[in-house]
């Protein structure tokens, strides 16, 4: 089978297509023919060796994917051959024509979702649900500010938030991104690249502030977030790419809570709740992953550059 195999940590040039051995499931595994694989920022950190979950080289990258069950071990009862599934990780990696998974890594993909959409489900939607629902614990009618709302996690957060009855403020910096955020149901959209966007957010909330902030780039925004955070507000740190100077007194003045999160710290019970929520949302239609750009397996280096360097606009996927 064809696969991307990383033989040394490094820049995008370490992402090379090779012929890999065919995969055969053991009694507790599922073999999935991959139709589309999702590309996430975390994949680039793992490629560089700068993430706690980075496996030893050589390895096949990728956590998100969707496809068809081709074979199952004798102990597997959750899925059958021919089922459409999305993957929540895998044993062997998803940037490949096939992947081996354990039973807890395969989940039914509703018929109304495409494989490309399925490839954009696990990391973005599970992250959004864990941040917004399990960490922020929102109440109907509260206002949430979603930084980088045109990206895959941002879009997922908007869709969950609107279904929960929250008021949504999203930020994006491109014209297309702002249009997308509005189309997804955000009540207000602001350009976070302008100097006065925080003033505009305060005006939109009648200077009452927002109760929840989903923070995608804490090293840039965290200190400034307190300018729009309401008293007793919650900031959930989803993403960060550096350090910052921060005055803890800001948390005291507003009795605020800052919570970090990593999807991979979720318990088995948390994941069960997450996947049930995702399936329900996909089936009922209020969750609908947006595919921004598609690349071939051979274009994986370009996809990795795109997910980091370009302005966020939906999910980036590899067509296998």
C-alpha positions as CSV (number, residue, x, y, z in Angstrom):
1,X,0.0,0.0,0.0
2,X,1.0,3.6,-0.5
3,X,1.7,5.6,2.7
4,X,3.6,8.7,4.0
5,X,6.4,7.4,6.1
6,X,8.4,9.8,8.3
7,X,11.9,8.4,8.8
8,X,13.3,11.4,10.7
9,X,11.7,14.4,12.4
10,X,11.9,17.6,10.5
11,X,10.4,20.0,8.0
12,X,7.8,19.1,5.4
13,X,10.4,17.5,3.2
14,X,10.4,14.4,5.5
15,X,6.9,13.6,4.3
16,X,7.5,11.1,1.5
17,X,5.3,8.6,-0.2
18,X,6.6,5.0,0.0
19,X,5.3,1.5,-0.6
20,X,4.5,-0.1,2.8
21,X,3.7,-3.6,3.7
22,X,0.1,-4.7,3.5
23,X,-1.8,-4.7,6.8
24,X,-3.6,-7.7,8.4
25,X,-5.7,-7.2,11.5
26,X,-5.3,-9.4,14.5
27,X,-8.3,-10.7,16.5
28,X,-8.8,-7.3,18.2
29,X,-8.2,-5.0,15.2
30,X,-10.2,-3.4,12.3
31,X,-8.7,-2.8,8.9
32,X,-10.0,0.4,7.2
33,X,-9.6,1.4,3.6
34,X,-8.9,5.1,3.9
35,X,-10.8,7.4,1.5
36,X,-9.8,10.7,3.0
37,X,-7.4,11.7,5.9
38,X,-7.6,15.0,7.8
39,X,-4.6,17.3,8.3
40,X,-4.4,19.0,11.6
41,X,-1.8,21.5,13.2
42,X,-0.9,18.8,15.7
43,X,0.2,16.6,12.8
44,X,2.9,19.2,12.0
45,X,4.1,19.3,15.6
46,X,4.4,15.5,15.6
47,X,6.2,15.6,12.3
48,X,8.8,17.9,13.9
49,X,9.0,15.7,17.1
50,X,7.7,18.6,19.1
51,X,4.6,16.9,20.7
52,X,4.2,14.5,23.7
53,X,2.4,12.0,21.4
54,X,5.1,11.9,18.7
55,X,6.0,8.3,18.1
56,X,9.5,7.1,17.4
57,X,10.6,7.1,13.8
58,X,9.8,5.7,11.3
59,X,6.0,6.2,11.5
60,X,3.0,7.0,9.3
61,X,1.4,10.3,10.5
62,X,-2.2,11.2,10.9
63,X,-5.0,10.8,13.4
64,X,-8.2,11.8,11.5
65,X,-9.6,9.8,8.6
66,X,-12.7,8.2,7.1
67,X,-13.3,5.2,5.0
68,X,-14.7,1.7,4.7
69,X,-14.2,-1.3,7.0
70,X,-12.4,-4.0,4.8
71,X,-11.6,-6.7,7.4
72,X,-12.1,-7.3,11.1
73,X,-10.7,-9.6,13.8
74,X,-12.7,-12.3,15.3
75,X,-13.3,-10.4,18.6
76,X,-14.7,-7.3,16.9
77,X,-18.4,-6.7,17.4
78,X,-18.7,-2.9,17.0
79,X,-18.5,-2.7,13.2
80,X,-18.9,-5.0,10.2
81,X,-17.1,-5.3,6.9
82,X,-18.5,-2.6,4.6
83,X,-19.4,-0.1,7.3
84,X,-18.7,3.6,6.6
85,X,-16.6,4.9,9.6
86,X,-14.6,7.8,10.8
87,X,-11.4,7.2,12.8
88,X,-10.5,8.6,16.2
89,X,-6.8,7.8,15.8
90,X,-5.4,4.5,14.6
91,X,-2.7,1.9,15.4
92,X,-0.7,2.5,12.2
93,X,-1.4,6.1,11.1
94,X,-3.9,7.5,8.6
95,X,-1.8,9.1,5.8
96,X,-2.1,5.8,4.0
97,X,-4.3,3.7,1.8
98,X,-5.2,1.5,4.7
99,X,-5.0,1.7,8.5
100,X,-5.3,-0.7,11.4
101,X,-7.4,0.4,14.3
102,X,-8.6,-0.9,17.6
103,X,-12.3,-1.1,18.2
104,X,-12.4,2.2,20.2
105,X,-10.9,4.1,17.3
106,X,-13.6,3.4,14.7
107,X,-17.0,5.1,14.8
108,X,-20.0,5.0,12.5
109,X,-20.1,7.7,9.9
110,X,-23.7,8.7,9.1
111,X,-24.8,8.3,5.5
112,X,-25.4,12.0,5.1
113,X,-21.7,12.8,5.7
114,X,-19.1,12.4,3.0
115,X,-15.8,10.7,3.5
116,X,-14.1,14.1,3.1
117,X,-16.3,15.5,5.9
118,X,-15.7,12.4,8.0
119,X,-11.9,13.1,7.7
120,X,-12.6,16.4,9.4
121,X,-14.6,15.0,12.3
122,X,-12.4,13.6,15.1
123,X,-9.8,16.2,16.2
124,X,-11.8,19.4,15.3
125,X,-15.2,18.3,16.6
126,X,-13.9,16.3,19.6
127,X,-11.7,19.3,20.5
128,X,-14.6,21.8,20.2
129,X,-16.9,19.6,22.3
130,X,-14.3,19.0,25.0
131,X,-13.5,22.7,25.2
132,X,-16.9,24.2,25.0
133,X,-19.1,21.6,26.7
134,X,-16.9,19.6,29.0
135,X,-14.5,22.4,30.1
136,X,-16.5,25.7,29.8
137,X,-19.8,24.1,30.8
138,X,-22.0,26.8,29.1
139,X,-25.4,27.9,30.1
140,X,-28.1,28.7,27.4
141,X,-28.0,32.4,26.6
142,X,-24.4,33.0,27.4
143,X,-22.0,34.5,24.9
144,X,-18.9,32.7,23.6
145,X,-16.0,34.4,21.7
146,X,-14.3,32.0,19.3
147,X,-10.9,33.1,18.1
148,X,-9.9,31.8,14.7
149,X,-13.5,30.8,14.1
150,X,-13.0,30.1,10.4
151,X,-10.7,27.1,11.1
152,X,-11.9,23.5,11.6
153,X,-12.1,23.7,15.4
154,X,-13.7,27.2,15.2
155,X,-16.4,26.0,12.8
156,X,-17.1,23.0,14.9
157,X,-17.3,25.3,18.0
158,X,-19.8,27.6,16.2
159,X,-22.1,24.6,15.3
160,X,-22.1,23.1,18.8
161,X,-22.6,26.6,20.4
162,X,-25.6,27.5,18.2
163,X,-27.2,24.2,18.9
164,X,-26.8,24.8,22.6
165,X,-28.5,28.2,22.4
166,X,-25.4,30.4,22.9
167,X,-24.7,33.8,21.4
168,X,-21.6,33.5,19.2
169,X,-18.9,36.0,18.4
170,X,-16.3,34.8,15.9
171,X,-13.1,36.3,14.7
172,X,-11.3,35.8,11.4
173,X,-8.9,37.9,9.3
174,X,-9.7,37.1,5.7
175,X,-12.8,38.2,3.8
176,X,-13.6,34.6,2.9
177,X,-13.1,33.5,6.5
178,X,-15.4,36.2,7.9
179,X,-18.1,35.3,5.3
180,X,-17.8,31.6,6.3
181,X,-18.0,32.4,10.0
182,X,-21.2,34.4,9.4
183,X,-22.6,31.6,7.2
184,X,-22.0,29.1,10.0
185,X,-24.3,31.1,12.3
186,X,-22.1,33.5,14.3
187,X,-24.1,36.5,15.6
188,X,-21.1,38.8,15.2
189,X,-17.9,38.5,13.2
190,X,-14.8,40.7,13.7
191,X,-11.4,40.9,12.1
192,X,-8.8,40.0,14.8
193,X,-6.0,41.6,12.6
194,X,-7.4,45.1,13.2
195,X,-6.4,47.2,16.2
196,X,-9.9,48.0,17.5
197,X,-11.6,44.6,17.2
198,X,-11.8,44.3,21.0
199,X,-13.6,47.6,21.2
200,X,-16.0,46.4,18.6
201,X,-16.7,43.2,20.7
202,X,-17.3,45.3,23.8
203,X,-19.8,47.4,21.8
204,X,-21.5,44.3,20.5
205,X,-22.0,43.0,24.0
206,X,-23.1,46.4,25.3
207,X,-19.9,46.4,27.4
208,X,-21.2,43.4,29.4
209,X,-18.4,41.2,28.0
210,X,-18.4,37.5,27.0
211,X,-18.8,34.6,29.4
212,X,-16.6,32.1,27.5
213,X,-13.6,32.5,25.3
214,X,-12.2,29.6,23.2
215,X,-8.6,30.6,22.8
216,X,-6.7,29.2,19.8
217,X,-3.5,31.3,20.1
218,X,-3.0,32.0,23.8
219,X,0.5,33.5,23.4
220,X,-0.9,36.3,21.3
221,X,-4.4,36.8,22.8
222,X,-4.5,35.7,26.4
223,X,-3.5,39.0,28.0
224,X,-5.9,40.9,25.7
225,X,-8.8,38.5,26.3
226,X,-9.5,40.1,29.7
227,X,-10.5,43.3,27.9
228,X,-13.7,41.6,26.8
229,X,-14.2,38.9,29.4
230,X,-17.1,39.2,31.8
231,X,-16.9,38.7,35.5
232,X,-16.7,35.1,36.4
233,X,-15.8,34.3,32.8
234,X,-14.0,31.2,31.5
235,X,-11.1,31.1,29.1
236,X,-10.4,27.7,27.6
237,X,-6.9,27.5,26.1
238,X,-7.0,25.2,23.0
239,X,-3.9,26.4,21.1
240,X,-0.6,28.1,21.9
241,X,2.6,28.6,20.0
242,X,4.9,30.4,22.4
243,X,5.2,32.2,25.7
244,X,4.0,35.5,26.9
245,X,4.2,38.0,29.8
246,X,1.0,37.8,31.8
247,X,-0.3,39.6,34.9
248,X,-2.2,37.2,37.1
249,X,-4.1,40.1,38.8
250,X,-6.3,40.1,35.7
251,X,-7.8,36.8,36.9
252,X,-8.5,38.3,40.3
253,X,-10.3,41.4,39.2
254,X,-12.8,39.4,37.1
255,X,-12.8,36.2,39.3
256,X,-11.9,34.5,36.0
257,X,-11.0,30.9,35.3
258,X,-8.3,29.9,32.7
259,X,-8.5,26.2,31.8
260,X,-6.0,24.4,29.6
261,X,-7.1,21.4,27.7
262,X,-5.6,18.6,25.6
263,X,-8.0,16.3,23.8
264,X,-5.8,13.3,24.4
265,X,-6.2,13.7,28.2
266,X,-9.9,12.9,27.9
267,X,-11.1,9.8,29.7
268,X,-12.8,6.8,28.1
269,X,-16.1,8.1,29.4
270,X,-15.4,11.6,28.1
271,X,-14.7,10.2,24.7
272,X,-17.8,8.1,24.7
273,X,-19.8,11.2,25.4
274,X,-18.0,13.1,22.7
275,X,-18.6,10.5,20.0
276,X,-22.3,10.2,20.9
277,X,-22.6,14.0,20.5
278,X,-20.8,14.0,17.2
279,X,-22.9,11.2,15.7
280,X,-26.1,12.9,16.9
281,X,-25.1,16.2,15.4
282,X,-24.0,14.7,12.1
283,X,-27.2,12.6,11.8
284,X,-29.5,15.6,12.7
285,X,-27.5,17.9,10.4
286,X,-26.6,20.7,12.9
287,X,-23.0,19.5,12.6
288,X,-21.6,19.7,9.1
289,X,-17.8,19.8,8.6
290,X,-16.6,22.3,6.1
291,X,-13.8,21.0,3.8
292,X,-11.6,23.9,2.8
293,X,-8.9,22.4,0.6
294,X,-8.1,18.9,-0.7
295,X,-4.7,17.5,-1.5
296,X,-3.4,14.2,-2.8
297,X,-1.1,12.0,-0.8
298,X,1.8,13.2,-2.9
299,X,0.9,16.8,-1.9
300,X,1.1,16.1,1.8
301,X,4.1,18.5,2.3
302,X,2.0,21.3,0.7
303,X,-0.9,20.4,3.0
304,X,1.3,20.7,6.1
305,X,2.5,24.1,5.0
306,X,-1.1,25.2,4.3
307,X,-2.5,24.2,7.7
308,X,0.1,26.3,9.5
309,X,0.8,29.2,7.2
310,X,-2.5,30.0,5.5
311,X,-5.5,31.8,6.9
312,X,-7.8,29.2,8.4
313,X,-10.8,28.2,6.2
314,X,-12.3,24.9,7.0
315,X,-10.7,21.5,7.1
316,X,-7.7,20.4,5.0
317,X,-7.9,16.8,3.8
318,X,-5.9,14.4,1.8
319,X,-7.8,12.4,-0.8
320,X,-6.4,8.9,-0.7
